[in-house]
Amino acid sequence: MSPSVLIFRLTLLRLLVNRAVDRTAVVQLSAGSRDILD
């Protein structure tokens, strides 16, 4: 496997992980603000 393909896959994986982390952060923030509002 060529290095460029490996770099591409690592970048794609990092994007997916970042998107998942952002989603959980948004859920936690909305849950936290809901706790504050109640």
PDB file of N, CA, C, O and CB in Angstrom:
ATOM      1  N   MET A   1       0.863  -1.198   0.000  1.00  0.00           N
ATOM      2  CA  MET A   1       0.000   0.000   0.000  1.00  0.00           C
ATOM      3  C   MET A   1       0.894   1.240   0.000  1.00  0.00           C
ATOM      4  O   MET A   1       1.878   1.311   0.736  1.00  0.00           O
ATOM      5  CB  MET A   1      -0.974   0.010   1.248  1.00  0.00           C
ATOM      6  N   SER A   2       0.543   2.194  -0.820  1.00  0.00           N
ATOM      7  CA  SER A   2       1.372   3.391  -0.938  1.00  0.00           C
ATOM      8  C   SER A   2       1.150   4.335   0.247  1.00  0.00           C
ATOM      9  O   SER A   2       0.070   4.347   0.836  1.00  0.00           O
ATOM     10  CB  SER A   2       1.073   4.117  -2.256  1.00  0.00           C
ATOM     11  N   PRO A   3       2.158   5.117   0.592  1.00  0.00           N
ATOM     12  CA  PRO A   3       2.050   6.031   1.742  1.00  0.00           C
ATOM     13  C   PRO A   3       0.907   7.042   1.579  1.00  0.00           C
ATOM     14  O   PRO A   3       0.260   7.409   2.560  1.00  0.00           O
ATOM     15  CB  PRO A   3       3.372   6.780   1.938  1.00  0.00           C
ATOM     16  N   SER A   4       0.662   7.484   0.363  1.00  0.00           N
ATOM     17  CA  SER A   4      -0.394   8.484   0.158  1.00  0.00           C
ATOM     18  C   SER A   4      -1.759   7.909   0.515  1.00  0.00           C
ATOM     19  O   SER A   4      -2.607   8.607   1.070  1.00  0.00           O
ATOM     20  CB  SER A   4      -0.395   8.981  -1.300  1.00  0.00           C
ATOM     21  N   VAL A   5      -1.968   6.634   0.193  1.00  0.00           N
ATOM     22  CA  VAL A   5      -3.241   5.986   0.539  1.00  0.00           C
ATOM     23  C   VAL A   5      -3.364   5.883   2.056  1.00  0.00           C
ATOM     24  O   VAL A   5      -4.442   6.089   2.613  1.00  0.00           O
ATOM     25  CB  VAL A   5      -3.347   4.574  -0.114  1.00  0.00           C
ATOM     26  N   LEU A   6      -2.263   5.565   2.714  1.00  0.00           N
ATOM     27  CA  LEU A   6      -2.277   5.437   4.169  1.00  0.00           C
ATOM     28  C   LEU A   6      -2.610   6.782   4.814  1.00  0.00           C
ATOM     29  O   LEU A   6      -3.420   6.854   5.738  1.00  0.00           O
ATOM     30  CB  LEU A   6      -0.916   4.915   4.683  1.00  0.00           C
ATOM     31  N   ILE A   7      -1.976   7.846   4.316  1.00  0.00           N
ATOM     32  CA  ILE A   7      -2.240   9.190   4.851  1.00  0.00           C
ATOM     33  C   ILE A   7      -3.692   9.574   4.619  1.00  0.00           C
ATOM     34  O   ILE A   7      -4.335  10.162   5.489  1.00  0.00           O
ATOM     35  CB  ILE A   7      -1.303  10.234   4.202  1.00  0.00           C
ATOM     36  N   PHE A   8      -4.207   9.235   3.429  1.00  0.00           N
ATOM     37  CA  PHE A   8      -5.601   9.558   3.117  1.00  0.00           C
ATOM     38  C   PHE A   8      -6.550   8.854   4.078  1.00  0.00           C
ATOM     39  O   PHE A   8      -7.515   9.449   4.557  1.00  0.00           O
ATOM     40  CB  PHE A   8      -5.932   9.169   1.671  1.00  0.00           C
ATOM     41  N   ARG A   9      -6.268   7.577   4.357  1.00  0.00           N
ATOM     42  CA  ARG A   9      -7.147   6.820   5.260  1.00  0.00           C
ATOM     43  C   ARG A   9      -7.067   7.360   6.683  1.00  0.00           C
ATOM     44  O   ARG A   9      -8.079   7.427   7.380  1.00  0.00           O
ATOM     45  CB  ARG A   9      -6.777   5.328   5.245  1.00  0.00           C
ATOM     46  N   LEU A  10      -5.864   7.745   7.116  1.00  0.00           N
ATOM     47  CA  LEU A  10      -5.721   8.299   8.464  1.00  0.00           C
ATOM     48  C   LEU A  10      -6.470   9.613   8.576  1.00  0.00           C
ATOM     49  O   LEU A  10      -7.108   9.878   9.596  1.00  0.00           O
ATOM     50  CB  LEU A  10      -4.240   8.502   8.818  1.00  0.00           C
ATOM     51  N   THR A  11      -6.402  10.441   7.540  1.00  0.00           N
ATOM     52  CA  THR A  11      -7.099  11.724   7.557  1.00  0.00           C
ATOM     53  C   THR A  11      -8.599  11.506   7.594  1.00  0.00           C
ATOM     54  O   THR A  11      -9.317  12.195   8.319  1.00  0.00           O
ATOM     55  CB  THR A  11      -6.714  12.571   6.336  1.00  0.00           C
ATOM     56  N   LEU A  12      -9.072  10.542   6.807  1.00  0.00           N
ATOM     57  CA  LEU A  12     -10.508  10.244   6.775  1.00  0.00           C
ATOM     58  C   LEU A  12     -10.970   9.747   8.138  1.00  0.00           C
ATOM     59  O   LEU A  12     -12.026  10.148   8.627  1.00  0.00           O
ATOM     60  CB  LEU A  12     -10.828   9.195   5.684  1.00  0.00           C
ATOM     61  N   LEU A  13     -10.176   8.873   8.748  1.00  0.00           N
ATOM     62  CA  LEU A  13     -10.518   8.336  10.069  1.00  0.00           C
ATOM     63  C   LEU A  13     -10.566   9.460  11.099  1.00  0.00           C
ATOM     64  O   LEU A  13     -11.454   9.497  11.951  1.00  0.00           O
ATOM     65  CB  LEU A  13      -9.500   7.254  10.502  1.00  0.00           C
ATOM     66  N   ARG A  14      -9.600  10.378  11.013  1.00  0.00           N
ATOM     67  CA  ARG A  14      -9.567  11.485  11.962  1.00  0.00           C
ATOM     68  C   ARG A  14     -10.788  12.374  11.802  1.00  0.00           C
ATOM     69  O   ARG A  14     -11.335  12.859  12.792  1.00  0.00           O
ATOM     70  CB  ARG A  14      -8.292  12.307  11.783  1.00  0.00           C
ATOM     71  N   LEU A  15     -11.222  12.592  10.562  1.00  0.00           N
ATOM     72  CA  LEU A  15     -12.417  13.406  10.322  1.00  0.00           C
ATOM     73  C   LEU A  15     -13.648  12.739  10.938  1.00  0.00           C
ATOM     74  O   LEU A  15     -14.480  13.405  11.555  1.00  0.00           O
ATOM     75  CB  LEU A  15     -12.629  13.627   8.805  1.00  0.00           C
ATOM     76  N   LEU A  16     -13.755  11.424  10.766  1.00  0.00           N
ATOM     77  CA  LEU A  16     -14.903  10.700  11.323  1.00  0.00           C
ATOM     78  C   LEU A  16     -14.895  10.774  12.844  1.00  0.00           C
ATOM     79  O   LEU A  16     -15.939  10.974  13.465  1.00  0.00           O
ATOM     80  CB  LEU A  16     -14.892   9.229  10.864  1.00  0.00           C
ATOM     81  N   VAL A  17     -13.713  10.611  13.447  1.00  0.00           N
ATOM     82  CA  VAL A  17     -13.602  10.663  14.910  1.00  0.00           C
ATOM     83  C   VAL A  17     -13.956  12.055  15.405  1.00  0.00           C
ATOM     84  O   VAL A  17     -14.674  12.203  16.395  1.00  0.00           O
ATOM     85  CB  VAL A  17     -12.175  10.274  15.372  1.00  0.00           C
ATOM     86  N   ASN A  18     -13.449  13.089  14.712  1.00  0.00           N
ATOM     87  CA  ASN A  18     -13.749  14.462  15.127  1.00  0.00           C
ATOM     88  C   ASN A  18     -15.240  14.740  15.047  1.00  0.00           C
ATOM     89  O   ASN A  18     -15.799  15.410  15.915  1.00  0.00           O
ATOM     90  CB  ASN A  18     -12.981  15.466  14.263  1.00  0.00           C
ATOM     91  N   ARG A  19     -15.888  14.224  14.002  1.00  0.00           N
ATOM     92  CA  ARG A  19     -17.326  14.452  13.839  1.00  0.00           C
ATOM     93  C   ARG A  19     -18.092  13.780  14.977  1.00  0.00           C
ATOM     94  O   ARG A  19     -19.045  14.349  15.510  1.00  0.00           O
ATOM     95  CB  ARG A  19     -17.816  13.919  12.466  1.00  0.00           C
ATOM     96  N   ALA A  20     -17.674  12.573  15.347  1.00  0.00           N
ATOM     97  CA  ALA A  20     -18.338  11.857  16.437  1.00  0.00           C
ATOM     98  C   ALA A  20     -18.128  12.586  17.758  1.00  0.00           C
ATOM     99  O   ALA A  20     -19.050  12.684  18.567  1.00  0.00           O
ATOM    100  CB  ALA A  20     -17.816  10.411  16.537  1.00  0.00           C
ATOM    101  N   VAL A  21     -16.913  13.099  17.981  1.00  0.00           N
ATOM    102  CA  VAL A  21     -16.621  13.826  19.217  1.00  0.00           C
ATOM    103  C   VAL A  21     -17.443  15.104  19.275  1.00  0.00           C
ATOM    104  O   VAL A  21     -17.975  15.456  20.328  1.00  0.00           O
ATOM    105  CB  VAL A  21     -15.115  14.149  19.322  1.00  0.00           C
ATOM    106  N   ASP A  22     -17.549  15.805  18.139  1.00  0.00           N
ATOM    107  CA  ASP A  22     -18.345  17.035  18.101  1.00  0.00           C
ATOM    108  C   ASP A  22     -19.799  16.735  18.417  1.00  0.00           C
ATOM    109  O   ASP A  22     -20.452  17.499  19.128  1.00  0.00           O
ATOM    110  CB  ASP A  22     -18.231  17.717  16.727  1.00  0.00           C
ATOM    111  N   ARG A  23     -20.306  15.632  17.897  1.00  0.00           N
ATOM    112  CA  ARG A  23     -21.705  15.283  18.120  1.00  0.00           C
ATOM    113  C   ARG A  23     -21.950  15.001  19.605  1.00  0.00           C
ATOM    114  O   ARG A  23     -22.941  15.465  20.167  1.00  0.00           O
ATOM    115  CB  ARG A  23     -22.101  14.059  17.265  1.00  0.00           C
ATOM    116  N   THR A  24     -21.058  14.249  20.236  1.00  0.00           N
ATOM    117  CA  THR A  24     -21.235  13.947  21.658  1.00  0.00           C
ATOM    118  C   THR A  24     -21.071  15.216  22.490  1.00  0.00           C
ATOM    119  O   THR A  24     -21.746  15.376  23.506  1.00  0.00           O
ATOM    120  CB  THR A  24     -20.227  12.867  22.117  1.00  0.00           C
ATOM    121  N   ALA A  25     -20.185  16.118  22.074  1.00  0.00           N
ATOM    122  CA  ALA A  25     -19.996  17.374  22.806  1.00  0.00           C
ATOM    123  C   ALA A  25     -21.262  18.218  22.729  1.00  0.00           C
ATOM    124  O   ALA A  25     -21.664  18.827  23.720  1.00  0.00           O
ATOM    125  CB  ALA A  25     -18.789  18.162  22.244  1.00  0.00           C
ATOM    126  N   VAL A  26     -21.890  18.256  21.558  1.00  0.00           N
ATOM    127  CA  VAL A  26     -23.130  19.024  21.404  1.00  0.00           C
ATOM    128  C   VAL A  26     -24.224  18.424  22.275  1.00  0.00           C
ATOM    129  O   VAL A  26     -24.986  19.153  22.911  1.00  0.00           O
ATOM    130  CB  VAL A  26     -23.579  19.057  19.923  1.00  0.00           C
ATOM    131  N   VAL A  27     -24.305  17.094  22.306  1.00  0.00           N
ATOM    132  CA  VAL A  27     -25.326  16.433  23.134  1.00  0.00           C
ATOM    133  C   VAL A  27     -25.077  16.748  24.601  1.00  0.00           C
ATOM    134  O   VAL A  27     -26.017  17.035  25.343  1.00  0.00           O
ATOM    135  CB  VAL A  27     -25.323  14.894  22.903  1.00  0.00           C
ATOM    136  N   GLN A  28     -23.818  16.696  25.025  1.00  0.00           N
ATOM    137  CA  GLN A  28     -23.503  16.975  26.426  1.00  0.00           C
ATOM    138  C   GLN A  28     -23.796  18.434  26.759  1.00  0.00           C
ATOM    139  O   GLN A  28     -24.292  18.734  27.845  1.00  0.00           O
ATOM    140  CB  GLN A  28     -22.029  16.645  26.726  1.00  0.00           C
ATOM    141  N   LEU A  29     -23.494  19.343  25.834  1.00  0.00           N
ATOM    142  CA  LEU A  29     -23.755  20.759  26.080  1.00  0.00           C
ATOM    143  C   LEU A  29     -25.245  21.018  26.202  1.00  0.00           C
ATOM    144  O   LEU A  29     -25.681  21.740  27.099  1.00  0.00           O
ATOM    145  CB  LEU A  29     -23.160  21.619  24.964  1.00  0.00           C
ATOM    146  N   SER A  30     -26.028  20.436  25.306  1.00  0.00           N
ATOM    147  CA  SER A  30     -27.478  20.642  25.348  1.00  0.00           C
ATOM    148  C   SER A  30     -28.056  20.021  26.627  1.00  0.00           C
ATOM    149  O   SER A  30     -28.976  20.577  27.226  1.00  0.00           O
ATOM    150  CB  SER A  30     -28.158  20.029  24.087  1.00  0.00           C
ATOM    151  N   ALA A  31     -27.524  18.887  27.035  1.00  0.00           N
ATOM    152  CA  ALA A  31     -27.997  18.260  28.266  1.00  0.00           C
ATOM    153  C   ALA A  31     -27.606  19.122  29.464  1.00  0.00           C
ATOM    154  O   ALA A  31     -28.394  19.278  30.397  1.00  0.00           O
ATOM    155  CB  ALA A  31     -27.420  16.826  28.413  1.00  0.00           C
ATOM    156  N   GLY A  32     -26.401  19.679  29.444  1.00  0.00           N
ATOM    157  CA  GLY A  32     -25.949  20.523  30.542  1.00  0.00           C
ATOM    158  C   GLY A  32     -26.772  21.798  30.634  1.00  0.00           C
ATOM    159  O   GLY A  32     -27.149  22.214  31.730  1.00  0.00           O
ATOM    160  N   SER A  33     -27.057  22.424  29.493  1.00  0.00           N
ATOM    161  CA  SER A  33     -27.850  23.653  29.511  1.00  0.00           C
ATOM    162  C   SER A  33     -29.283  23.343  29.960  1.00  0.00           C
ATOM    163  O   SER A  33     -29.929  24.170  30.604  1.00  0.00           O
ATOM    164  CB  SER A  33     -27.851  24.326  28.109  1.00  0.00           C
ATOM    165  N   ARG A  34     -29.770  22.154  29.618  1.00  0.00           N
ATOM    166  CA  ARG A  34     -31.117  21.765  30.035  1.00  0.00           C
ATOM    167  C   ARG A  34     -31.145  21.621  31.564  1.00  0.00           C
ATOM    168  O   ARG A  34     -32.118  22.006  32.212  1.00  0.00           O
ATOM    169  CB  ARG A  34     -31.554  20.428  29.339  1.00  0.00           C
ATOM    170  N   ASP A  35     -30.069  21.064  32.129  1.00  0.00           N
ATOM    171  CA  ASP A  35     -29.998  20.935  33.586  1.00  0.00           C
ATOM    172  C   ASP A  35     -29.977  22.312  34.238  1.00  0.00           C
ATOM    173  O   ASP A  35     -30.601  22.521  35.279  1.00  0.00           O
ATOM    174  CB  ASP A  35     -28.751  20.127  34.002  1.00  0.00           C
ATOM    175  N   ILE A  36     -29.257  23.250  33.625  1.00  0.00           N
ATOM    176  CA  ILE A  36     -29.165  24.605  34.189  1.00  0.00           C
ATOM    177  C   ILE A  36     -30.523  25.305  34.112  1.00  0.00           C
ATOM    178  O   ILE A  36     -30.915  26.016  35.038  1.00  0.00           O
ATOM    179  CB  ILE A  36     -28.087  25.438  33.441  1.00  0.00           C
ATOM    180  N   LEU A  37     -31.234  25.100  33.008  1.00  0.00           N
ATOM    181  CA  LEU A  37     -32.519  25.793  32.834  1.00  0.00           C
ATOM    182  C   LEU A  37     -33.572  25.259  33.798  1.00  0.00           C
ATOM    183  O   LEU A  37     -34.416  26.014  34.280  1.00  0.00           O
ATOM    184  CB  LEU A  37     -33.015  25.648  31.389  1.00  0.00           C
ATOM    185  N   ASP A  38     -33.523  23.969  34.078  1.00  0.00           N
ATOM    186  CA  ASP A  38     -34.572  23.390  34.921  1.00  0.00           C
ATOM    187  C   ASP A  38     -34.495  23.863  36.362  1.00  0.00           C
ATOM    188  O   ASP A  38     -35.314  23.460  37.188  1.00  0.00           O
ATOM    189  CB  ASP A  38     -34.491  21.888  34.885  1.00  0.00           C
TER     190      ASP A  38
END
